[in-house]
Amino acid sequence: MCQKPNPKIFEIALQRAKCEANKAIMIGDRIDNDIMPAKKNGNANNMDKTRLWRLLANNWR
């Protein structure tokens, strides 16, 4: 079974999406299970959900 934070899960997702790692964005709520493994896999942009929602909320005001 392949699951986070195993880097293979990110490779599989990229292959299925036909997307290069440097063009992918990982959005997750955990630095250790989501953000760091994706960053190690070569994802260009990484953001946690808390920060994402804060940015969206500030832009809607």
Secondary structure, 3 states (H helix, E strand, C coil): CCCCCCHHHHHHHHHHHCCCHHHCEEEECCHHHHHHHHHHCCCCEEEEHHHHHHHHHHHHC
